[in-house]
Amino acid sequence: MNDAAGKRFWEIDVLRSIAIILMVTYHVFYDLDFFGAYHIDKSSGFWWLFPRAIATTFISLVGISLAISYSRERARKPESSLFPKYLKRGLVVLSFGMGVTAATWIFLGDYFVKFGILHLIGVSIILAYPFLGKRLPAIIAGASIILLGLLLKSADVSVPWLLWLWPMPKAFPSVDYFPVLPWLGAALIGVFIGGVLYSGNSRIFRLPDLSGRLLIRALQFLGRRSLAIYLVHQPAILAVLYIINVANVRDFL
């Protein structure tokens, strides 16, 4: 995200880059487990916590970025309605999510992505708009949504046509599932964090400028392209696994 002088907040790009790298890493092991090549226990322990920590970071960064973007746009257009801009942005991301739904329905059958992280981000960009620039309502709503989502999960409420809104039971088949409750809460808490730490579109804390370092620049490059990486990483992983599998078969023959 950009600072007041027009430069990007390098730390936001770096954190987003780290989150997407960790997500790709997790999906390598997830795919290996899905196809029976390597087992991971996704029901508890590290492999249960790891993807949730990644997703929480990634979705919170969406909220932080929204807060920074809104602050910058509001400074430029103090009297204009900014909702059309964020509505369009949310619908674009949601359309990518629907593309993922279509592709996984073709290739994965019952396990296709019904409401994954891209669907959630697209919807969150739209639903978070009333809370942009309002730190206290954002943190209250975020915490309430997380609590409500956890309560509904404990209640095991199964209403298939509301799968996008609250958690389905554990047996619900999908390789990527992020319902609005509780995950919108993470985005709204990110809105609160962004509003506090980047008030007035500038940092309220001191941070050394590491943006010229080669590693930081590389991470910034990846962080700015996180959506593209997310869209292509699964096909790329599957292609590599296929090539490795074919090579092993040929060696055996």
Phi, psi and omega in degrees: 000157185272147171268184186296336181272000179099354177271157181280149170285103189298328184293329178293315178298320181294315179297319178296320179296315179299318179298317182289326176295316179294324178296316177298318178301314179298318183292334173299311180290325178298315180294320177299319178291318182301322182264009173078016182270336181203130185265134169232143180271099184275358184271345182198172174070207187301313186286349170275317184285321187305305182294330180288324176294319178298310183297319179299316178298312184297315183288323176298322178295329174300314179295318178299315180296323177297317180298317180293315180299316181296318179300317180293315182292323180293326177294325180282325185229073187296336185253352186272152172282127181261358184301318180304323179298313183282331174297313179298315180299316180296318180293326177296312179296319178298323179295323175296321177299320178293328174296319176297319177303312181297316182294316182287332176296323179291317190262337186244356178064231185298340183271011183298158182284112182269322175205088185264195187292327178290321175301313181299314181298316179300314179293321182295322178301322180284312184288337181282346187306315181298343183261355180291130183081004182232090190292312183296311176301325181295314182290323179294313180295319180298312179296320180295319181294319177297314179298315180297318178299319179293321178295318180293324177296319178294328180282347177058050181280120183243101175229095190308322183285354174251022183299335179286340188265310181227164189295136171276167178301164183302329183284357181300121185276117175189138181277352182203113187217118181222084180293158181303318173262113016255002197287335173301329179302322178296321178295319181290325174294324174298321176301317178297312181299315179298321180293329180278310187281337182235042181300135180068024178062033174212154179294142173262002181233158180274139179211128179300144179278101180257010187295344179273350180290144184300314180298316180296319179297321179295318179292322176299317180302314180292319182297326179287345183241029185297323179296314179298319179297318180299320183291327186259348190290322180293312174303323180293317179298314181296323178296317179296316179297322178296315180298316179298317180296316179297319180298320179294321179295317180295322178296322179295320180289000000 
